[in-house]
Amino acid sequence: MCSDAHAHGPHILCPQCDMLVAIPGLNIGQKAVCPRCHTTLTSRWNEPRRRPVGYAISALFMLLLANLFPFVNMNVAGLSSEVTLVQIPQVLVSEDYASMASLFMIVVQLLPAICMLSIIVLCQGINIPVHWKVSIARTLFRLKSWCMVEIFLAGVLVSFVKLMAYGDVGVGTSFYPYVLFCLLQLRAFQCTDRLWMWQHIEPAPAVIQPVRVGESGLRQGLRSCHCCMAILPVDQKECNRCKTRGYARRKNSLQWTMALLVTSVLLYIPANLLPIMITQVLGNPMPSTIMAGVVLLWSDGSYPVALVILIASIMVPTLKMIAIAWLCWDANSNKEIDRERLHVIYEVVEFVGRWSMIDVFVIAVLAALVRMGQLMSIYPDIGALLFASVVILTMFAATTFDPRLIWDRAGMKSTKEPQDGRK
């Protein structure tokens, strides 16, 4: 990272720590980071319009191919079974788990497709009214964290390991396009710079008051629009550019976070005690909890997969709930704390929480693929629904927590730090 105290360019309030940063002139391939919390603020890409559009169009084409042909198949004692992506939610609906089927369709196919279409419309410069572009951009940046394509693929691989003990498992024609879809949509998100996109939709409103770079926006009577990153007076409730209503800090952030956290803890207990799936072999049903599945995989010698499930389904949700409670406690405390460490904890919590959904996707794939009558069948159970609810609630809890609260009592130390950063 290199710093430049006299850099020129637009200003931005860091969405994570609220420091006012002057964005320097960036070369292609460089990114500007906050000098206090090291959050990436903006990046400069070569061909910022064509590159995201190319990746997004390719991703949509791969998604179309992935839905046309068989996805995975299995052969047990001469009986074969294959399933397409579309059939996975159909099976869940037939087993009276429409909520899980809806979740699968939304986060694995629908939201990623909507995000890719949004990138195409916004980056291609299609001539549509500005308020439509604003609505599309608002939708894109709110939904992108709920796209779970890569987590579903990890769940498919875990399913393969679980099923190898029972028969031959293989991938269908659609599996490879879906892998490409996953890689292309991740690349499309990476190449879409939020600050650049909003500036090309409509310029940010001018800041008429003097600003002090390297100092908190709240101390200067300024706030950042949580939607389009425009800098606004702290008492202005509606953004001039995107018309989103907001406040200097998320309203009742700690109260909402704690309410969601307590609810997720109450659901987490029965989610671990009740069966998440039922395996029926030769007509004998065998209920299985999350921990029982980990023990079974370990006893079968699948140590890496057992560790993945243990970490993603047991350790991560538990540690995430403890971490969120810790963040709420320290954010409301006046004592001296290591705010950089707390910020790292928040970023880790926000990133890894979605991966707990891997066990839910494993159950969805197993239930759809293993349908061989009395010989062998797998069904989801109530524990899976409760566990999915826990994951969603903890994701909402991390979203409602305002990380700027961590830094609000950091004193004036930030005024001595560099004014901008480049990588």
Number of C-alpha atoms within 10 A of each C-alpha: 12 10 16 14 14 10 14 12 12 11 17 22 27 25 20 22 25 28 28 29 28 25 23 21 15 17 13 11 10 15 20 25 21 28 22 23 18 17 16 17 22 20 23 18 20 11 10 17 19 14 16 27 23 15 23 27 19 18 28 20 15 21 22 16 17 24 19 13 16 18 24 22 18 22 16 17 9 7 11 16 15 19 21 22 23 16 18 21 24 15 21 23 15 10 14 12 19 15 13 21 20 16 16 22 15 17 20 22 18 14 20 28 21 19 24 24 18 22 24 21 17 25 18 15 12 10 9 10 9 13 14 11 21 21 14 19 24 18 15 22 16 12 15 17 16 16 22 22 22 19 20 24 19 16 23 23 12 21 21 21 16 21 16 13 11 13 16 14 22 14 16 16 16 21 22 15 19 25 17 17 27 22 15 22 27 19 16 23 19 12 21 22 17 18 16 16 18 22 14 12 19 14 12 20 12 9 13 8 10 7 14 16 21 25 22 26 26 18 14 15 14 22 28 25 26 18 21 22 22 24 22 25 19 19 12 15 16 14 22 15 21 23 15 16 13 19 17 21 18 16 13 11 17 22 14 16 23 19 12 20 24 16 14 23 18 11 20 21 14 14 23 19 13 18 21 26 25 19 19 20 15 12 12 13 16 12 18 20 19 22 18 14 19 23 17 14 20 15 11 12 11 15 13 13 18 23 16 18 23 19 17 20 24 18 13 20 26 14 14 23 22 13 18 22 18 14 23 20 12 17 23 13 12 9 9 9 15 12 19 15 11 19 21 13 17 22 15 13 21 19 13 14 21 21 20 25 23 24 27 25 27 22 23 27 27 23 22 24 26 24 21 17 12 12 15 17 21 24 22 25 20 14 24 26 17 21 27 22 19 26 24 19 21 26 23 16 26 25 15 19 24 23 24 20 21 23 23 18 16 16 10 13 10 18 15 9 15 18 25 26 25 22 14
